Structure formats: structure tokens, C-alpha cells
Amino acid sequence: MTDAAPAIELKGISKAFGPVQANKDISIRVMPGTIHGIIGENGAGKSTLMSILYGFYKADKGEVFIHGQKTTIPDSQAAIAAGIGMVFQHFKLVENFSVLENVILGAEDGGLLRPSLSKARKSLKNLEKEYGLEVNPDAIIEDIGVGMQQRVEILKALYRQADILILDEPTGVLTPAEADQLFRILDRLRAEGKTIILITHKLREIMEITDTVSVMRRGEMTATVKTSETNPEELAELMVGRKVLLRVDKAPAQPGGTVLEVQNLNVTDEAGVQRLKNVSLNIRAGEILGIAGVAGNGQSELLAVLGGMMPATGKITLNGDEIDLTGRYSDGQSRRARGIAHVPEDRQREGLIMDFFAWENVAFGYHRDPAYQQGLLMNNAALRDDTVAKMQKFDVRPPDPWLAAKNFSGGNQQKIVVAREIEQNPGLLLVGQPTRGVDIGAIEFIHNQIVALRDQGAAILLVSVELEEILSLSDRIAVMFDGQIMGERLPDQTDAGELGLLMAGMNGRAA
């Protein structure tokens, strides 16, 4: 109905954190039964706005209306009572609890757990059938993949009878196949009358699934348009305030001598499962080797071994000198001393200490650098000055070295890690998922920094689940499946279809 009240209407919302104005006089209307996208650069204020709607933050001024009724939302319980559910970018699940236990957590019926579990099991079955959200209710969270964990988060919200769902960067940790499945679920939810707010930086997703899209820039709402009446180029310009190149602009590689050579690399995990099976590859100076594959097929283990985080058998040489794989000099510190920098796949678990300041995080792994030393002590003032310079160069927002890592948006956390590693001018850069959860403007910048490092003569190993990123950034592409290299391709002699077959373990032609 055209005269229906908006499912959500925000009027004049403002929120500041000290001197930082996160939201400035924002007004937005989201109609019922639609998928409404919200896009913007990292630090544009998207998550802050949704956190106000979900009761995590209190707005300094402004009003919230739910289905036409003015509503006060002091906390998340009030948001849930108003029919709002939120699925966060980093899931809020208890890893050693079952799916069923996570679904009812905080929504138990009285003091007895058994009746709550019994009721939830029946409810879960009905929700699974209605929305195509099949998941084993007795599975333990740490034993299931991220795509399935996300389903649990959606089921949690639906179990609490949410008719408005907020999803914050929902595909940041998903494979392309898992993302497509999520879109089918969202389409079904919309068909059943649910209202969905989708926060994402991926323009393909916006164009594919949303009805309407709102654009935020530097805390303000700059535009709201029907998705059918716009295009990725226009949205990118609205987000960043300038024209953005959506494909990497780089000259052909001019490779030199071999920097890294890997021969017959094997890894068996603690459970006795072989994760890497006779992996062999090489990377030359001045080139980017992209590793394509569905998550969980050995790419993470390859990065971990090369970065000194996991033992292995086989042989690795760096500039002709063999690297220790199991002994005294097999750790990350020894790797860094030999000119290997590492941007890990999971910035929060492996790249940062979330409670530490930005300047402390910039020191990690490089705190023994002579530039940061003052006699026997670290020169903290020099390190903070260096952090500010890196933050300015990589456009980290806000550029505050005293801010804890946990208080930056996901994309700005990523920029801190990327800046720390690339600015060391390494001979070999290992980079896993470099633009996961990063906005379009920052993606362009990070890609340009990686290409610039290549052009300075560095060898770069790139791991990404984003095929578009692999095709655009790589000079050569190797595809992994089940711990093995399935084949190598040149980007201009292959496409997503052929790479997809290799990623599924099918080889259409000789490697």
C-alpha cells in the first residue's frame, strides 16, 4: 500500500563521540516489506546509526518512529520488544553452546531451561521451513561454518518475532556461494513481509538485492534513490564524493628473479586432517600471485605456514635461502626479520589486539625496529608520530593514535593492519582478504598500494575469496581445492566460470 506508514522513520538523528560527529541530523524512511540498503565509506556513520536504532547508543537528538509510532529505544531489549532484530558483522554467538541454546539465550521462558528448549526446537523447525533456514539445532557453534552461524543469528532474531531485520556487512565473512544463499533467504523474508536494512560496501549486492538505497558520507545522509534508477558508478561517486575506478588500473607486471619458491608443502592439523597436500608454487619479484578458492581449502594454512604461524614439511626458499619450517627460526619474528610482511585474513584475531591503542597495534611485530628504539626502551613518541603519518596516508578515520582498535570501524581496523605491513617495504608481502569489510574508496586505495609495492619490486601472495578481486589484481592465478593447487591461469586467459570449476575440484582443461 502506498499510504502505509514507514516501518522505520528516523528524524534529525545526531550523535557525537567527543569531538567526532558520527551522525549529523540524519533523516531516513524505510518502507515495510522492502530491502533498504545503506552504503558509505568506513567511518561514514552507518553502524552508529543502526546502533542507535537497536538501542546500543542513545542519540544526542532526534526521533525514532516504528510503524508510525514514536518509539523510545533505550536499550536492545526495547528494540527487540519493538520488533527489531540485528545481525552484526562479527557474530554474537557463544561458541561452545549449541544452535538451540544460542537461539533461546536471553529469551528463556522462566527459570526452567528444559521447557524453553522444547518450545524453541518446535519454533525453530517452523522458522526453518518457512524461510529456508535449515540448520542442525544440536550442532555446536564452533563446529559449523560462518554461513551457518549467520543463519543462527537470523533465526535468533526471528525467534524473538522481529519483523524488522538489520544486517551489518552480512557477506564480509561469506564465500560467494554462501552470499548467494543469503540473498535467497533475504528475498524470501521480504516476500513474507519482513523489512530489511542491509548495511554493505559491496555495490554488486546493493544492485542485486535492494529496492532502495541510501548513501552516507562523513556522518550525513547524502542521497536516497530507487535501486532500479541508479548504477554502481553513480553510487560509488555519491559515497566517496569523487569518481572511483571500480577496476584496478595497473601496468603489466615486469617480473624479476624468483623471490619465493615452495616445494611439496604438507600440513596435517591436530585432528590428523591433511590441510596442505604437496603444494608447490613460486613468486617472482614484481608480480602478484593470486590464490583463488572457496574458504577452507588450504589457503589459510598456506598463509599461516609462510607467515611462521604453523609448522609444515616440505621446502621453502626465500631469495634462494631455505626457510626453517619447524625449528628455532620458524616463527613470525624470524620471517619479519627476513623481509616477509603478513596481512592476516582475520584482522581481529590475528592482526590486532582490540583493547590496545592504535599506536601500540602499529608497533606489533616491528617493536624492535631501530626507528622505534631509545636506548633499551621503545621510543613511544616516535612510534605515535609514525602512527599518525600512516593514518593520514591510509586515510584511517578518525586519525587518533590513542583510540583503541576496537573503537574503529572494521574497515579502518583493516587499514591500520595494511598500513603497518605495507609501509615496512617488504620483499615479500603475504596478504589475506585485503579488502574484507572495506568500503569502495578504501578498496581502490588498498589495491593501489599493493600494486605500487609490486611495482617497487616486491613479490606478493594474495589470498581472496572475492573472484573479482583475484581477477583484477593478480598477474597470475593459482586455484586451490582440498589443500591442492588445481592449476594456474593468467587473468586475461580465464574467467570466473572456469575458475569456479577449478574451485569446485573440476578441471576443464590441462593445468
C-alpha positions as CSV (number, residue, x, y, z in Angstrom):
1,M,0.0,0.0,0.0
2,T,1.4,3.4,-1.0
3,D,-0.1,5.1,2.1
4,A,1.3,2.7,4.6
5,A,3.4,4.2,7.4
6,P,7.2,3.6,7.1
7,A,8.4,0.5,9.0
8,I,11.1,2.8,10.3
9,E,11.5,6.6,10.2
10,L,14.4,8.4,11.7
11,K,14.1,12.2,12.1
12,G,17.1,14.5,12.7
13,I,19.3,11.9,14.4
14,S,22.6,13.3,15.6
15,K,25.4,11.5,17.7
16,A,28.8,12.7,18.7
17,F,31.7,10.8,20.4
18,G,33.7,13.6,21.9
19,P,34.9,15.9,19.1
20,V,33.9,13.3,16.4
21,Q,30.4,13.9,14.9
22,A,29.4,10.4,13.9
23,N,25.8,11.3,12.7
24,K,24.7,14.7,11.7
25,D,20.9,15.5,11.5
26,I,20.1,12.2,9.7
27,S,16.5,11.5,8.4
28,I,15.5,8.3,6.6
29,R,12.3,6.4,5.8
30,V,12.3,2.7,5.3
31,M,9.1,1.2,3.9
32,P,7.6,-2.1,5.1
33,G,8.3,-5.2,3.1
34,T,11.3,-3.8,1.4
35,I,15.1,-4.3,1.4
36,H,16.7,-0.9,2.0
37,G,20.4,-0.7,1.5
38,I,22.7,1.8,3.4
39,I,26.1,2.3,1.9
40,G,29.0,4.6,2.7
41,E,32.7,4.7,3.4
42,N,34.1,3.1,6.6
43,G,33.5,5.6,9.3
44,A,30.6,7.3,7.5
45,G,28.3,6.6,10.4
46,K,26.3,3.7,9.1
47,S,26.9,1.3,12.0
48,T,26.5,4.1,14.6
49,L,23.0,5.0,13.1
50,M,21.9,1.3,13.3
51,S,23.3,1.0,16.8
52,I,21.1,3.9,17.8
53,L,18.1,2.2,16.2
54,Y,19.0,-1.0,18.1
55,G,19.5,0.7,21.4
56,F,23.2,0.3,21.8
57,Y,23.7,4.1,21.6
58,K,21.5,6.9,22.6
59,A,21.1,9.7,20.1
60,D,22.1,13.2,21.2
61,K,19.0,14.5,19.4
62,G,16.3,13.2,17.0
63,E,13.3,10.9,17.0
64,V,12.6,7.3,16.1
65,F,9.2,6.1,14.7
66,I,8.4,2.4,14.3
67,H,5.3,1.8,12.0
68,G,4.3,5.4,12.5
69,Q,4.5,5.4,16.3
70,K,7.1,7.5,18.1
71,T,9.3,5.0,20.0
72,T,12.0,5.4,22.6
73,I,14.7,2.7,22.4
74,P,17.0,3.0,25.5
75,D,18.5,-0.5,25.0
76,S,18.5,-3.6,22.9
77,Q,15.7,-5.2,24.9
78,A,13.4,-2.3,23.9
79,A,14.5,-2.7,20.3
80,I,13.6,-6.4,20.4
81,A,10.2,-5.5,22.0
82,A,9.6,-3.1,19.1
83,G,10.2,-5.9,16.6
84,I,13.8,-5.1,15.6
85,G,16.5,-7.7,15.2
86,M,20.1,-7.1,14.3
87,V,22.7,-9.4,12.8
88,F,26.2,-8.0,13.5
89,Q,29.2,-8.2,11.2
90,H,31.0,-10.1,14.0
91,F,28.5,-12.6,15.3
92,K,27.4,-12.5,18.9
93,L,27.3,-16.3,19.5
94,V,28.6,-18.4,22.4
95,E,30.9,-20.8,20.5
96,N,30.7,-23.8,22.9
97,F,26.8,-23.6,23.0
98,S,24.5,-25.4,20.6
99,V,22.5,-23.7,17.9
100,L,19.3,-24.2,20.1
101,E,21.0,-22.8,23.2
102,N,22.2,-19.7,21.3
103,V,18.7,-19.1,19.9
104,I,17.0,-19.0,23.3
105,L,19.8,-17.2,25.2
106,G,18.2,-14.2,26.8
107,A,14.7,-15.2,25.7
108,E,14.1,-18.1,28.1
109,D,10.6,-18.8,29.4
110,G,11.0,-18.7,33.2
111,G,13.7,-20.4,35.3
112,L,13.4,-23.9,33.8
113,L,15.5,-24.4,30.8
114,R,14.0,-27.7,29.5
115,P,10.6,-26.3,28.6
116,S,12.3,-23.3,26.8
117,L,14.5,-25.7,24.8
118,S,11.5,-27.8,23.8
119,K,9.4,-24.8,22.7
120,A,12.4,-23.4,20.8
121,R,13.0,-26.6,19.0
122,K,9.4,-26.6,17.6
123,S,9.7,-22.9,16.8
124,L,13.0,-23.4,15.1
125,K,11.6,-26.2,12.9
126,N,8.7,-23.9,11.7
127,L,11.1,-21.0,11.0
128,E,13.5,-23.2,9.1
129,K,10.6,-24.4,6.8
130,E,9.1,-21.0,6.4
131,Y,12.3,-19.2,5.4
132,G,14.6,-21.9,4.1
133,L,17.0,-21.5,7.1
134,E,17.8,-25.2,7.7
135,V,20.4,-25.8,10.4
136,N,21.0,-28.6,12.9
137,P,19.7,-27.3,16.3
138,D,22.0,-29.6,18.2
139,A,25.2,-28.5,16.3
140,I,27.8,-26.7,18.4
141,I,28.6,-23.2,17.0
142,E,32.4,-23.7,16.9
143,D,31.8,-26.8,14.7
144,I,29.8,-25.1,12.0
145,G,30.9,-22.7,9.2
146,V,30.3,-18.9,9.2
147,G,27.5,-19.2,6.7
148,M,25.6,-21.5,9.0
149,Q,26.5,-19.3,12.0
150,Q,24.9,-16.3,10.2
151,R,21.7,-18.3,9.8
152,V,21.7,-18.9,13.5
153,E,21.9,-15.1,14.1
154,I,18.9,-14.6,11.7
155,L,17.0,-17.4,13.4
156,K,17.7,-15.7,16.8
157,A,16.1,-12.5,15.6
158,L,13.1,-14.3,14.0
159,Y,12.6,-16.4,17.2
160,R,12.2,-13.1,19.0
161,Q,9.5,-12.2,16.5
162,A,11.4,-9.5,14.7
163,D,9.7,-8.0,11.6
164,I,12.5,-5.5,11.0
165,L,16.0,-7.0,10.4
166,I,19.2,-5.0,10.3
167,L,22.2,-6.8,8.7
168,D,25.6,-5.2,9.2
169,E,28.0,-6.2,6.4
170,P,26.4,-9.7,6.2
171,T,28.7,-11.1,3.5
172,G,32.0,-9.9,4.9
173,V,32.9,-13.4,6.0
174,L,30.9,-15.4,3.4
175,T,32.0,-17.2,0.3
176,P,30.3,-16.2,-3.0
177,A,28.1,-19.3,-2.8
178,E,27.1,-18.6,0.8
179,A,26.4,-14.9,-0.1
180,D,24.1,-16.1,-2.9
181,Q,22.3,-18.4,-0.5
182,L,21.9,-15.5,2.0
183,F,20.3,-13.4,-0.8
184,R,17.8,-16.1,-1.5
185,I,16.9,-16.1,2.2
186,L,16.5,-12.3,2.3
187,D,14.3,-12.5,-0.8
188,R,12.1,-15.0,1.0
189,L,11.9,-12.8,4.1
190,R,10.9,-9.8,2.0
191,A,8.2,-11.9,0.3
192,E,6.8,-12.8,3.7
193,G,6.5,-9.1,4.6
194,K,9.7,-8.6,6.6
195,T,11.5,-5.2,6.4
196,I,15.3,-5.5,5.9
197,I,18.0,-2.9,6.3
198,L,21.2,-4.0,4.6
199,I,24.5,-2.2,5.5
200,T,27.1,-3.1,3.0
201,H,30.0,-1.6,1.0
202,K,29.6,-4.1,-1.9
203,L,27.8,-2.3,-4.8
204,R,27.1,-5.6,-6.6
205,E,25.0,-6.7,-3.6
206,I,23.1,-3.4,-3.5
207,M,22.2,-3.6,-7.1
208,E,21.2,-7.3,-6.9
209,I,19.0,-7.4,-3.8
210,T,17.8,-4.0,-2.6
211,D,14.7,-1.9,-3.5
212,T,16.0,1.4,-2.3
213,V,19.5,2.6,-1.3
214,S,20.6,5.5,1.0
215,V,24.1,6.9,0.8
216,M,26.0,8.2,3.8
217,R,29.2,10.3,3.7
218,R,31.1,11.7,6.7
219,G,28.1,11.3,9.1
220,E,25.5,12.8,6.8
221,M,22.8,11.3,4.5
222,T,23.7,12.5,1.1
223,A,21.1,10.7,-1.1
224,T,18.3,8.1,-1.2
225,V,17.4,6.6,-4.6
226,K,15.5,3.7,-6.0
227,T,18.0,1.0,-6.9
228,S,16.4,0.5,-10.3
229,E,17.2,4.1,-11.1
230,T,20.9,4.2,-10.3
231,N,24.1,2.3,-11.2
232,P,27.3,1.3,-9.4
233,E,29.4,4.2,-10.8
234,E,26.9,6.8,-9.5
235,L,26.7,5.1,-6.1
236,A,30.4,5.0,-5.8
237,E,30.7,8.7,-6.6
238,L,27.9,9.5,-4.1
239,M,29.8,7.5,-1.4
240,V,33.2,8.9,-1.9
241,G,32.5,12.4,-3.3
242,R,34.6,11.8,-6.4
243,K,34.7,9.4,-9.3
244,V,36.0,6.0,-8.3
245,L,37.7,3.5,-10.6
246,L,35.9,0.2,-10.0
247,R,38.6,-1.9,-11.6
248,V,42.3,-1.9,-10.8
249,D,44.3,0.3,-13.1
250,K,47.8,-1.3,-13.4
251,A,50.6,-1.7,-15.9
252,P,51.6,-5.2,-17.0
253,A,54.0,-6.8,-14.4
254,Q,57.7,-6.7,-15.0
255,P,58.7,-9.8,-13.0
256,G,62.3,-10.3,-12.0
257,G,64.0,-13.2,-10.2
258,T,62.3,-15.8,-8.1
259,V,61.7,-14.5,-4.5
260,L,59.7,-17.3,-3.0
261,E,59.7,-21.0,-4.0
262,V,57.5,-23.5,-2.3
263,Q,58.1,-27.3,-3.0
264,N,55.9,-30.2,-1.8
265,L,54.5,-28.3,1.2
266,N,52.4,-30.6,3.5
267,V,50.4,-29.7,6.7
268,T,48.4,-32.0,8.9
269,D,46.3,-30.4,11.7
270,E,45.9,-31.6,15.3
271,A,42.9,-33.7,14.3
272,G,45.0,-35.6,11.8
273,V,43.4,-34.0,8.7
274,Q,45.8,-33.1,5.9
275,R,45.2,-29.5,5.1
276,L,48.0,-28.9,2.5
277,K,48.9,-31.7,0.0
278,N,52.2,-31.3,-1.9
279,V,51.7,-27.6,-2.6
280,S,54.3,-26.2,-4.9
281,L,54.4,-22.6,-6.3
282,N,56.7,-19.7,-6.9
283,I,56.5,-15.9,-6.9
284,R,58.9,-13.6,-8.7
285,A,59.9,-10.1,-7.7
286,G,57.5,-7.5,-9.1
287,E,54.4,-9.8,-9.5
288,I,51.2,-10.7,-7.7
289,L,50.2,-14.3,-7.4
290,G,46.6,-14.6,-6.6
291,I,45.3,-17.7,-4.8
292,A,41.6,-18.3,-5.6
293,G,39.4,-20.9,-3.8
294,V,36.4,-21.4,-1.5
295,A,37.4,-20.7,2.1
296,G,38.6,-23.8,3.9
297,N,40.6,-25.3,1.1
298,G,44.1,-24.7,2.4
299,Q,44.6,-21.1,1.7
300,S,44.6,-20.1,5.3
301,E,47.1,-22.8,6.2
302,L,49.4,-21.7,3.3
303,L,49.5,-18.2,4.7
304,A,50.0,-19.5,8.2
305,V,53.0,-21.6,7.2
306,L,54.6,-18.8,5.1
307,G,54.0,-16.3,7.9
308,G,55.6,-18.5,10.6
309,M,52.4,-19.4,12.4
310,M,52.2,-23.1,11.6
311,P,54.8,-25.9,11.2
312,A,54.9,-27.9,7.9
313,T,57.0,-30.3,6.0
314,G,58.4,-29.6,2.6
315,K,60.8,-26.9,1.4
316,I,60.5,-23.1,1.2
317,T,63.2,-20.9,-0.1
318,L,63.3,-17.1,0.0
319,N,65.7,-15.5,-2.4
320,G,67.5,-18.8,-2.7
321,D,67.9,-19.4,1.1
322,E,65.9,-22.1,2.7
323,I,63.5,-21.1,5.4
324,D,63.2,-23.1,8.7
325,L,59.8,-24.8,8.9
326,T,59.8,-26.5,12.3
327,G,62.8,-25.3,14.3
328,R,64.1,-22.3,16.3
329,Y,63.8,-19.8,13.4
330,S,60.3,-20.9,12.1
331,D,58.3,-18.2,13.9
332,G,56.8,-14.9,12.6
333,Q,59.5,-12.8,14.1
334,S,62.1,-14.7,12.1
335,R,60.0,-14.2,9.0
336,R,59.7,-10.5,9.5
337,A,63.5,-10.2,10.1
338,R,63.9,-11.7,6.6
339,G,61.6,-9.2,4.9
340,I,58.3,-11.0,4.9
341,A,55.3,-8.9,5.9
342,H,51.9,-10.5,6.6
343,V,48.4,-9.1,6.5
344,P,46.4,-11.9,8.1
345,E,42.9,-12.9,7.0
346,D,41.2,-12.2,10.3
347,R,42.2,-8.7,11.4
348,Q,40.6,-9.0,14.9
349,R,42.0,-12.4,15.9
350,E,45.4,-12.3,14.2
351,G,46.1,-8.7,13.2
352,L,45.2,-6.6,16.2
353,I,44.9,-6.6,19.9
354,M,41.5,-5.0,20.2
355,D,41.9,-3.3,23.6
356,F,45.2,-1.8,22.7
357,F,45.7,1.7,21.3
358,A,46.2,2.2,17.5
359,W,49.9,3.3,18.0
360,E,50.5,0.1,20.0
361,N,49.0,-2.0,17.2
362,V,51.2,-0.3,14.7
363,A,54.2,-1.5,16.7
364,F,53.3,-5.2,16.8
365,G,55.9,-7.3,15.1
366,Y,58.1,-4.3,14.5
367,H,58.7,-3.0,18.0
368,R,62.5,-3.9,17.8
369,D,62.9,-1.6,14.7
370,P,65.8,0.8,15.4
371,A,63.5,3.7,14.4
372,Y,61.3,2.9,17.5
373,Q,64.1,2.4,20.0
374,Q,65.6,4.8,22.6
375,G,68.4,3.0,24.3
376,L,66.9,-0.1,25.9
377,L,63.4,1.3,25.7
378,M,60.8,1.9,23.0
379,N,60.6,5.5,21.8
380,N,56.8,5.8,22.2
381,A,56.7,9.4,21.0
382,A,58.4,8.4,17.7
383,L,56.0,5.5,17.3
384,R,53.0,7.7,17.8
385,D,54.3,10.2,15.3
386,D,54.8,7.3,12.8
387,T,51.3,6.1,13.5
388,V,49.8,9.5,12.8
389,A,51.7,9.6,9.5
390,K,50.5,6.1,8.5
391,M,46.9,7.0,9.5
392,Q,47.0,10.1,7.3
393,K,48.5,8.3,4.3
394,F,45.9,5.5,4.6
395,D,43.0,7.8,5.5
396,V,42.3,6.0,8.8
397,R,39.3,7.6,10.4
398,P,39.5,9.1,13.0
399,P,43.3,9.6,12.7
400,D,43.7,9.2,16.5
401,P,46.7,7.1,17.7
402,W,45.2,7.0,21.2
403,L,41.9,5.3,20.1
404,A,41.6,1.6,21.0
405,A,41.5,-0.7,17.9
406,K,38.0,-1.9,19.0
407,N,36.6,1.6,18.6
408,F,37.5,1.8,14.9
409,S,35.1,0.6,12.2
410,G,36.0,-2.8,10.6
411,G,37.4,-1.1,7.5
412,N,39.5,1.3,9.4
413,Q,40.9,-1.6,11.5
414,Q,41.9,-3.2,8.2
415,K,43.6,-0.1,7.1
416,I,45.7,0.0,10.2
417,V,46.9,-3.5,9.6
418,V,47.6,-2.9,5.9
419,A,49.4,0.3,6.6
420,R,51.6,-1.4,9.3
421,E,52.7,-4.2,6.9
422,I,53.0,-2.3,3.5
423,E,54.9,0.6,5.0
424,Q,57.7,-1.8,6.0
425,N,58.5,-2.1,2.3
426,P,58.8,-5.9,2.5
427,G,60.5,-8.1,-0.1
428,L,57.5,-10.5,0.2
429,L,54.0,-9.5,1.2
430,L,51.5,-12.2,2.3
431,V,48.1,-10.7,2.2
432,G,44.9,-12.5,3.1
433,Q,41.4,-11.0,2.3
434,P,42.9,-7.4,2.0
435,T,39.6,-5.6,1.5
436,R,37.2,-7.7,3.6
437,G,34.7,-5.3,5.1
438,V,36.3,-2.3,3.4
439,D,34.4,0.4,1.5
440,I,34.7,1.1,-2.2
441,G,37.0,4.1,-1.8
442,A,39.3,2.3,0.6
443,I,39.3,-0.8,-1.7
444,E,40.6,1.4,-4.5
445,F,43.3,2.8,-2.2
446,I,44.5,-0.5,-0.8
447,H,44.6,-2.1,-4.3
448,N,46.7,0.9,-5.5
449,Q,49.1,0.4,-2.5
450,I,49.5,-3.3,-3.3
451,V,50.2,-2.5,-7.0
452,A,52.7,0.2,-6.0
453,L,54.5,-2.3,-3.8
454,R,54.6,-4.7,-6.7
455,D,56.0,-2.0,-9.0
456,Q,58.8,-1.3,-6.5
457,G,59.9,-5.0,-6.9
458,A,58.1,-6.8,-4.1
459,A,56.7,-10.3,-4.6
460,I,53.1,-10.5,-3.4
461,L,51.0,-13.6,-2.5
462,L,47.3,-12.6,-2.5
463,V,44.6,-14.8,-1.0
464,S,41.0,-13.7,-1.5
465,V,37.6,-15.3,-1.8
466,E,36.5,-12.4,-4.0
467,L,37.0,-13.7,-7.6
468,E,36.6,-10.1,-8.9
469,E,39.5,-9.0,-6.7
470,I,41.6,-12.0,-7.8
471,L,41.0,-11.4,-11.5
472,S,41.5,-7.7,-11.2
473,L,44.6,-7.6,-9.0
474,S,46.6,-10.7,-9.9
475,D,49.3,-11.2,-12.5
476,R,49.0,-15.0,-12.2
477,I,46.2,-17.0,-10.5
478,A,46.6,-20.4,-8.8
479,V,43.4,-22.2,-7.7
480,M,43.2,-24.3,-4.5
481,F,40.8,-27.1,-3.8
482,D,41.1,-29.6,-0.9
483,G,44.6,-28.5,0.0
484,Q,46.0,-28.8,-3.5
485,I,46.9,-26.5,-6.4
486,M,44.4,-27.4,-9.1
487,G,46.0,-25.3,-11.8
488,E,47.4,-21.9,-12.8
489,R,45.8,-19.3,-15.1
490,L,46.6,-15.9,-16.5
491,P,43.9,-13.4,-15.7
492,D,43.4,-12.4,-19.3
493,Q,43.1,-16.0,-20.4
494,T,40.4,-17.2,-17.9
495,D,37.1,-16.1,-16.4
496,A,35.0,-16.5,-13.3
497,G,33.3,-19.6,-14.8
498,E,36.5,-21.5,-15.4
499,L,37.9,-20.5,-12.0
500,G,34.7,-21.6,-10.3
501,L,35.0,-25.1,-11.8
502,L,38.6,-25.3,-10.6
503,M,37.5,-24.1,-7.1
504,A,35.0,-26.9,-7.1
505,G,37.6,-29.5,-7.9
506,M,36.8,-29.9,-11.6
507,N,39.5,-29.2,-14.1
508,G,38.1,-28.4,-17.5
509,R,41.5,-28.5,-19.3
510,A,45.1,-29.3,-18.5
511,A,46.7,-27.1,-15.9
